[in-house]
Amino acid sequence: MVTTPTGKPRKPAVRKRPAAPAAGPAAKTAPGTTKATAKTTGSKAGPAARGWRLRERYERFMVLLEGSGAQATGSSYYMILGSTLALTVIGLMMVLSASSVEAIAAAAGTDAGSTFELFVKQLTFAAAGVVIMLLLSRVGPKFYRAMAWPLYGLAVFLLVLVLLVGKDVNGNKNWLEFGPITGQPSEAAKLAMAIWFAAVLYRKGRLMNQWKHALIPVVPGGGLLIGLVMLGSDLGTVIIMGLIMLAALFFAGAPLRFLGILTAVAGAGALLMSAISGNRTSRISAWLQIDCSGGLCDQANAGMYALASGGWLGVGIGQSRQKWNWIPEAHNDFIFAIIGEEFGLLGTLVVLVLFGILAVATVRVTMRHTQPFIRIVCGCILVWIIGQAFVNIAMVTGLFPVIGVPLPFISYGGSSLTFTLAAVGVLLSFARTIPEREPAAP
């Protein structure tokens, strides 16, 4: 034992590792250890130090992705992202299954090169939508508040342009053609509505109890967009836009009596528009099984046959029989019926569970935020996506008449998929962090 000149035992030297964590067996040398033992211990700490550095890099990556500290939202971010990507992949798979068969039947095998045309288009829009989603997830509420009025003005311009030079598809004039690309400005208008509603309502505060502050400018401004879409005869999209408006007022704190009056007025307007349109009246008659002449009930009946023939586990991917020209536009509004036929009840339940996960995660983000602007935007997007999915599935299962509303993420439609993914990007931007306190309104 080494001693000092006074005869007291000398304390052994301790080797310090400046980069190692403060606690742990690799960080400190035990008392009584010789220099040789300390050197040996330090050499064994190499793998532990490397593991610590890997964990540090992983934590930095997670902070970059989701947020840090008490502001992190936990699993909500990944629930939203995972369910969205899963639904998008399912949609691509079903569009490939349904559209390729329709292309083969239409071309009678003479043009094999066009068999996967719709799938390739949908894949392209999906890729673009995912990129936009990830980009929008990186910006904050200030950006969206600043863009509210420009987005609203752009939506009005595009909807007016549709009425002037738009393309008529199945009796609805709601399409714009840009060379080989065709899109629906009404899909972009949904996202613009959600952000604009939040931007004008989050300043109201306690004034929401007064009807003039609750309804102005939301009802006139939103009514303008809804009216422009209604002039194109797209009642299905009008219903979804009306739900977005009601959701904005609800999450902004408007009294329920105001919402009740608006709902009654909107319901009366929908009935009136249905009564004055022969096409919509015939669809309601077919839904009620009053008049099925001229094949009015064929699409709905074929959808029910597809769901019934799928059974518990389905007939197998790509093996649907109803998509062979029995269900018109099987890759679009009635794609849920093809899912039920090929994957059975189990496949339809998977889709419902994924939408449920998306809804629960969005509600968690909404409830944990304190800023009214963020809560209103999240509520509008939640009602938009989940409400549209509910309407589509209810239509396929016979609970609602056929009104032409696509299933989000799954039905064919480039503009619908792109802007729905963009809306999810807005949700992800709010799911990344939770503000410590509400900033003062400018």
C-alpha positions as CSV (number, residue, x, y, z in Angstrom):
1,M,0.0,0.0,0.0
2,V,1.3,3.4,-0.9
3,T,1.5,5.9,2.0
4,T,2.1,9.6,2.3
5,P,5.0,11.1,4.3
6,T,2.6,11.4,7.3
7,G,2.0,7.7,7.2
8,K,-1.6,8.0,6.0
9,P,-2.6,5.7,3.1
10,R,-2.7,7.6,-0.3
11,K,-6.1,7.6,-2.1
12,P,-5.9,5.8,-5.5
13,A,-6.2,8.0,-8.6
14,V,-9.5,8.2,-10.3
15,R,-9.6,8.3,-14.1
16,K,-12.4,10.5,-15.4
17,R,-14.1,10.2,-18.7
18,P,-15.3,13.7,-19.8
19,A,-17.7,12.3,-22.5
20,A,-19.2,9.5,-20.4
21,P,-22.5,9.8,-18.5
22,A,-22.3,11.0,-14.9
23,A,-23.7,7.7,-13.5
24,G,-22.9,4.1,-14.4
25,P,-20.2,1.6,-13.8
26,A,-18.2,2.7,-16.8
27,A,-18.0,6.3,-15.6
28,K,-16.2,5.9,-12.3
29,T,-13.4,3.8,-10.9
30,A,-14.2,2.0,-7.6
31,P,-12.1,3.0,-4.5
32,G,-9.1,0.8,-4.0
33,T,-8.6,0.1,-7.7
34,T,-5.0,0.2,-9.0
35,K,-3.9,2.0,-12.1
36,A,-3.8,-1.2,-14.1
37,T,-7.3,-2.1,-13.0
38,A,-8.6,1.3,-13.9
39,K,-7.0,1.0,-17.4
40,T,-8.6,-2.3,-17.9
41,T,-12.0,-1.0,-16.8
42,G,-11.7,1.9,-19.2
43,S,-11.0,-0.4,-22.1
44,K,-14.1,-2.4,-21.3
45,A,-16.2,0.8,-21.3
46,G,-15.7,1.3,-25.0
47,P,-18.8,-0.5,-26.1
48,A,-20.9,1.2,-23.4
49,A,-19.7,4.6,-24.5
50,R,-20.5,3.8,-28.1
51,G,-24.0,2.7,-27.0
52,W,-24.4,5.9,-25.1
53,R,-23.5,7.9,-28.1
54,L,-25.9,6.0,-30.3
55,R,-28.7,6.6,-27.8
56,E,-27.8,10.3,-27.8
57,R,-28.1,10.5,-31.5
58,Y,-31.4,8.6,-31.4
59,E,-32.7,11.1,-28.8
60,R,-31.7,14.0,-31.0
61,F,-33.4,12.5,-34.0
62,M,-36.6,12.0,-31.9
63,V,-36.5,15.6,-30.7
64,L,-36.1,16.7,-34.3
65,L,-39.1,14.6,-35.4
66,E,-41.6,15.0,-32.6
67,G,-40.4,17.7,-30.1
68,S,-38.7,17.8,-26.8
69,G,-39.3,17.9,-23.0
70,A,-42.8,18.5,-21.6
71,Q,-43.9,19.7,-25.0
72,A,-43.7,16.3,-26.7
73,T,-47.1,14.7,-27.4
74,G,-46.0,11.1,-27.0
75,S,-47.6,8.6,-29.3
76,S,-50.1,10.9,-31.0
77,Y,-47.7,11.9,-33.7
78,Y,-46.9,8.3,-34.6
79,M,-50.5,7.2,-34.4
80,I,-51.5,9.9,-36.9
81,L,-48.6,9.3,-39.2
82,G,-48.9,5.5,-39.0
83,S,-52.6,5.2,-39.6
84,T,-52.4,7.7,-42.5
85,L,-49.6,5.8,-44.3
86,A,-51.4,2.5,-43.7
87,L,-54.7,3.8,-45.1
88,T,-52.8,5.3,-48.1
89,V,-51.1,1.9,-48.8
90,I,-54.4,0.1,-48.6
91,G,-55.9,2.6,-51.0
92,L,-53.1,2.2,-53.5
93,M,-53.5,-1.6,-53.3
94,M,-57.2,-1.5,-53.8
95,V,-57.0,1.1,-56.7
96,L,-54.6,-1.3,-58.4
97,S,-56.9,-4.2,-57.9
98,A,-60.1,-2.4,-59.0
99,S,-58.9,-0.1,-61.8
100,S,-56.7,-2.6,-63.6
101,V,-59.7,-5.0,-64.0
102,E,-61.9,-2.1,-65.3
103,A,-59.2,-1.1,-67.7
104,I,-58.8,-4.7,-69.0
105,A,-62.6,-5.0,-69.4
106,A,-62.9,-1.7,-71.2
107,A,-60.0,-2.3,-73.5
108,A,-60.9,-5.9,-74.2
109,G,-57.2,-6.8,-73.9
110,T,-56.1,-4.8,-76.9
111,D,-54.1,-2.1,-74.9
112,A,-52.2,-3.8,-72.1
113,G,-50.1,-0.7,-71.6
114,S,-53.1,1.2,-70.1
115,T,-54.0,-1.4,-67.6
116,F,-52.1,0.3,-64.7
117,E,-52.7,3.9,-65.9
118,L,-55.0,4.9,-63.0
119,F,-52.8,3.1,-60.4
120,V,-49.7,5.0,-61.7
121,K,-51.5,8.3,-61.5
122,Q,-52.7,7.6,-58.0
123,L,-49.2,6.5,-56.9
124,T,-47.8,9.7,-58.3
125,F,-50.3,11.8,-56.4
126,A,-49.7,9.8,-53.2
127,A,-46.0,10.4,-53.4
128,A,-46.6,14.1,-54.0
129,G,-49.1,14.2,-51.1
130,V,-46.6,12.5,-48.7
131,V,-43.9,15.1,-49.6
132,I,-46.4,17.9,-49.0
133,M,-47.5,16.3,-45.7
134,L,-44.0,16.1,-44.4
135,L,-43.2,19.7,-45.5
136,L,-46.3,21.1,-43.8
137,S,-45.5,19.1,-40.6
138,R,-42.4,21.3,-40.2
139,V,-44.1,24.7,-40.0
140,G,-45.9,26.2,-37.1
141,P,-49.2,28.0,-36.3
142,K,-47.9,31.4,-37.2
143,F,-47.4,30.3,-40.8
144,Y,-50.9,28.9,-41.1
145,R,-52.4,32.1,-39.6
146,A,-50.5,34.2,-42.0
147,M,-51.7,32.0,-45.0
148,A,-55.4,32.0,-43.9
149,W,-56.7,34.9,-46.0
150,P,-54.5,34.1,-49.1
151,L,-55.7,30.5,-49.1
152,Y,-59.3,31.6,-48.8
153,G,-58.9,34.1,-51.7
154,L,-57.3,31.4,-53.8
155,A,-60.1,28.9,-53.0
156,V,-62.7,31.5,-54.1
157,F,-60.8,32.2,-57.3
158,L,-60.5,28.5,-58.3
159,L,-64.1,27.8,-57.5
160,V,-65.2,30.7,-59.7
161,L,-62.8,29.4,-62.4
162,V,-64.5,26.0,-62.3
163,L,-67.9,27.5,-63.1
164,L,-66.4,29.4,-66.0
165,V,-64.1,26.8,-67.7
166,G,-64.6,23.7,-65.6
167,K,-65.2,20.2,-66.8
168,D,-68.5,18.4,-66.3
169,V,-68.2,14.8,-64.9
170,N,-71.4,12.8,-64.2
171,G,-73.5,15.9,-64.0
172,N,-71.2,17.7,-61.5
173,K,-69.2,20.7,-62.8
174,N,-66.3,20.6,-60.3
175,W,-63.2,19.7,-62.2
176,L,-60.4,21.8,-63.7
177,E,-58.0,20.5,-66.4
178,F,-54.4,21.5,-66.4
179,G,-53.0,19.7,-69.4
180,P,-53.0,16.0,-68.5
181,I,-53.8,16.7,-64.9
182,T,-57.4,17.0,-63.7
183,G,-58.3,18.2,-60.2
184,Q,-61.1,19.3,-57.9
185,P,-60.6,22.8,-56.4
186,S,-63.3,21.9,-53.9
187,E,-60.8,19.6,-52.2
188,A,-58.4,22.5,-51.7
189,A,-61.3,24.6,-50.5
190,K,-61.9,22.2,-47.6
191,L,-58.4,22.8,-46.2
192,A,-58.6,26.5,-46.9
193,M,-61.9,26.6,-45.0
194,A,-60.5,24.9,-41.9
195,I,-57.5,27.3,-41.7
196,W,-59.5,30.4,-42.5
197,F,-62.3,29.6,-40.0
198,A,-59.7,29.1,-37.2
199,A,-57.9,32.3,-38.1
200,V,-61.1,34.5,-37.8
201,L,-62.6,32.6,-34.8
202,Y,-59.6,32.3,-32.5
203,R,-59.7,36.1,-31.9
204,K,-63.3,36.1,-30.8
205,G,-62.9,34.6,-27.3
206,R,-65.8,35.3,-25.0
207,L,-67.6,37.2,-27.8
208,M,-68.7,33.8,-29.2
209,N,-71.7,34.0,-27.0
210,Q,-73.1,36.8,-29.2
211,W,-74.7,35.6,-32.4
212,K,-73.3,38.4,-34.6
213,H,-69.7,37.5,-33.5
214,A,-70.3,33.7,-33.8
215,L,-71.8,33.8,-37.2
216,I,-70.0,36.7,-38.9
217,P,-67.8,36.4,-40.9
218,V,-67.8,32.6,-40.7
219,V,-71.3,32.0,-42.1
220,P,-71.1,34.5,-45.0
221,G,-67.5,33.6,-45.9
222,G,-68.1,29.8,-45.6
223,G,-71.5,30.2,-47.3
224,L,-69.7,31.8,-50.3
225,L,-67.5,28.7,-50.8
226,I,-70.3,26.3,-50.3
227,G,-72.6,28.2,-52.7
228,L,-69.9,28.2,-55.4
229,V,-69.6,24.4,-55.0
230,M,-73.4,24.0,-55.0
231,L,-73.6,25.8,-58.3
232,G,-71.5,23.0,-59.7
233,S,-74.2,20.5,-58.4
234,D,-71.8,18.7,-56.1
235,L,-74.1,18.1,-53.1
236,G,-71.8,15.5,-51.5
237,T,-68.9,17.9,-51.2
238,V,-71.3,20.6,-49.9
239,I,-72.4,18.3,-47.1
240,I,-68.8,17.8,-46.0
241,M,-68.0,21.6,-46.2
242,G,-71.1,22.2,-44.1
243,L,-69.8,19.8,-41.5
244,I,-66.5,21.6,-41.4
245,M,-68.2,24.9,-40.8
246,L,-70.2,23.5,-37.9
247,A,-67.1,21.9,-36.5
248,A,-65.3,25.3,-36.5
249,L,-68.1,27.0,-34.6
250,F,-68.3,24.1,-32.1
251,F,-64.6,24.0,-31.3
252,A,-64.6,27.8,-31.1
253,G,-67.2,27.7,-28.3
254,A,-70.3,28.8,-30.1
255,P,-73.5,28.1,-28.1
256,L,-75.3,24.9,-29.1
257,R,-78.5,26.8,-29.9
258,F,-76.7,28.6,-32.7
259,L,-75.4,25.3,-34.0
260,G,-78.8,23.8,-33.8
261,I,-80.3,26.6,-35.9
262,L,-77.6,26.3,-38.5
263,T,-78.0,22.5,-38.7
264,A,-81.8,22.9,-39.2
265,V,-81.3,25.5,-41.9
266,A,-78.6,23.4,-43.6
267,G,-80.8,20.3,-43.5
268,A,-83.7,22.2,-45.0
269,G,-81.5,23.5,-47.8
270,A,-80.2,20.0,-48.6
271,L,-83.7,18.7,-48.8
272,L,-84.7,21.6,-51.1
273,M,-81.7,21.0,-53.4
274,S,-82.6,17.3,-53.5
275,A,-86.2,18.0,-54.3
276,I,-85.5,20.3,-57.2
277,S,-83.0,17.9,-58.8
278,G,-84.4,14.9,-60.7
279,N,-81.1,13.0,-60.4
280,R,-81.0,13.4,-56.6
281,T,-84.7,12.5,-56.3
282,S,-84.2,9.3,-58.2
283,R,-81.3,8.4,-56.0
284,I,-83.4,8.9,-52.9
285,S,-86.2,6.8,-54.5
286,A,-83.7,4.0,-55.2
287,W,-82.4,4.2,-51.7
288,L,-85.9,3.8,-50.3
289,Q,-86.5,1.0,-52.8
290,I,-89.5,3.0,-54.2
291,D,-88.3,3.1,-57.8
292,C,-85.5,0.9,-59.1
293,S,-86.4,1.3,-62.8
294,G,-83.7,1.9,-65.3
295,G,-81.0,0.2,-63.1
296,L,-81.1,2.9,-60.4
297,C,-80.6,0.3,-57.6
298,D,-78.0,-1.7,-59.4
299,Q,-74.9,0.0,-58.0
300,A,-76.1,-0.1,-54.4
301,N,-77.2,-3.7,-54.7
302,A,-74.0,-4.8,-56.3
303,G,-72.1,-3.1,-53.4
304,M,-74.2,-5.1,-50.9
305,Y,-73.6,-8.3,-52.9
306,A,-69.8,-7.6,-52.7
307,L,-69.9,-7.2,-49.0
308,A,-72.0,-10.3,-48.5
309,S,-69.9,-12.5,-50.7
310,G,-66.8,-11.5,-48.9
311,G,-67.8,-13.3,-45.7
312,W,-65.4,-13.2,-42.8
313,L,-62.1,-13.4,-44.6
314,G,-62.9,-12.5,-48.2
315,V,-62.4,-14.2,-51.5
316,G,-58.7,-13.1,-51.8
317,I,-56.9,-10.0,-53.1
318,G,-57.7,-9.4,-56.7
319,Q,-60.4,-12.0,-56.8
320,S,-63.5,-9.7,-56.6
321,R,-66.2,-10.5,-59.0
322,Q,-68.4,-7.5,-58.6
323,K,-65.6,-5.1,-59.9
324,W,-66.0,-6.7,-63.3
325,N,-68.4,-3.9,-64.5
326,W,-71.0,-4.9,-61.9
327,I,-70.1,-1.9,-59.8
328,P,-69.6,1.3,-61.8
329,E,-66.5,3.2,-60.7
330,A,-65.5,0.4,-58.3
331,H,-62.1,2.1,-57.7
332,N,-63.8,5.3,-56.6
333,D,-66.9,5.8,-54.4
334,F,-67.6,2.1,-53.8
335,I,-64.1,0.9,-53.2
336,F,-65.1,0.0,-49.6
337,A,-67.3,-2.7,-51.1
338,I,-64.4,-4.2,-53.0
339,I,-62.4,-4.2,-49.7
340,G,-65.2,-6.1,-48.1
341,E,-65.4,-8.7,-50.9
342,E,-61.7,-9.3,-51.2
343,F,-60.7,-9.1,-47.5
344,G,-64.0,-9.9,-45.9
345,L,-65.3,-8.5,-42.6
346,L,-61.8,-8.6,-41.2
347,G,-60.5,-6.2,-43.9
348,T,-63.3,-3.7,-43.4
349,L,-62.7,-3.8,-39.6
350,V,-59.0,-3.0,-40.2
351,V,-60.0,0.1,-42.2
352,L,-62.4,1.2,-39.5
353,V,-59.8,0.7,-36.8
354,L,-57.3,2.7,-38.7
355,F,-59.7,5.6,-39.1
356,G,-60.5,5.2,-35.3
357,I,-56.8,5.4,-34.4
358,L,-56.5,8.6,-36.5
359,A,-59.6,10.1,-34.8
360,V,-58.4,9.2,-31.3
361,A,-54.9,10.6,-31.9
362,T,-56.4,13.8,-33.4
363,V,-58.7,14.3,-30.4
364,R,-55.7,13.8,-28.1
365,V,-53.7,16.5,-29.8
366,T,-56.8,18.8,-29.8
367,M,-57.5,18.4,-26.1
368,R,-53.8,18.9,-25.1
369,H,-53.5,22.2,-26.9
370,T,-54.3,25.5,-25.4
371,Q,-54.3,27.7,-28.4
372,P,-57.9,28.2,-29.8
373,F,-56.5,28.4,-33.4
374,I,-54.9,25.0,-33.2
375,R,-57.9,23.4,-31.5
376,I,-60.3,24.8,-34.2
377,V,-58.0,23.6,-37.1
378,C,-57.6,20.1,-35.6
379,G,-61.4,19.9,-35.0
380,C,-62.2,20.9,-38.6
381,I,-59.8,18.4,-40.1
382,L,-61.0,15.7,-37.8
383,V,-64.7,16.2,-38.8
384,W,-63.7,16.5,-42.4
385,I,-61.8,13.2,-42.7
386,I,-63.7,11.1,-40.3
387,G,-67.1,12.6,-41.3
388,Q,-66.4,12.0,-45.0
389,A,-65.3,8.4,-44.2
390,F,-68.5,7.9,-42.3
391,V,-70.7,9.2,-45.1
392,N,-68.9,7.0,-47.7
393,I,-69.2,3.9,-45.7
394,A,-72.8,4.6,-44.8
395,M,-73.5,5.1,-48.5
396,V,-71.9,1.8,-49.4
397,T,-73.7,-0.2,-46.7
398,G,-77.1,1.3,-47.6
399,L,-77.5,3.6,-44.6
400,F,-77.4,6.7,-46.9
401,P,-78.3,7.2,-50.5
402,V,-75.6,7.3,-53.1
403,I,-74.3,10.9,-53.1
404,G,-70.8,10.5,-54.5
405,V,-68.4,11.1,-51.6
406,P,-65.0,9.4,-51.9
407,L,-63.4,7.4,-49.0
408,P,-60.4,9.4,-47.7
409,F,-57.0,8.0,-48.5
410,I,-58.5,5.0,-50.3
411,S,-60.8,6.0,-53.2
412,Y,-59.2,6.9,-56.5
413,G,-58.7,10.7,-56.9
414,G,-55.5,12.6,-57.1
415,S,-56.7,15.9,-55.7
416,S,-58.7,14.3,-52.9
417,L,-55.7,12.2,-51.8
418,T,-53.2,15.1,-52.1
419,F,-55.1,17.6,-50.0
420,T,-56.2,15.0,-47.5
421,L,-52.5,14.2,-46.9
422,A,-51.8,17.9,-46.7
423,A,-54.4,18.2,-44.0
424,V,-52.7,15.4,-42.1
425,G,-49.5,17.4,-42.4
426,V,-51.2,20.2,-40.6
427,L,-52.2,17.8,-37.9
428,L,-48.6,16.5,-37.6
429,S,-47.2,20.0,-37.2
430,F,-49.5,20.5,-34.2
431,A,-48.8,17.0,-32.9
432,R,-45.0,17.6,-32.8
433,T,-45.1,20.1,-29.8
434,I,-47.5,21.3,-27.2
435,P,-47.1,25.0,-26.3
436,E,-46.5,25.8,-22.6
437,R,-48.9,28.7,-22.6
438,E,-51.2,30.4,-25.0
439,P,-49.6,33.4,-26.8
440,A,-51.4,36.6,-26.9
441,A,-53.5,37.3,-30.0
442,P,-52.0,39.9,-32.3
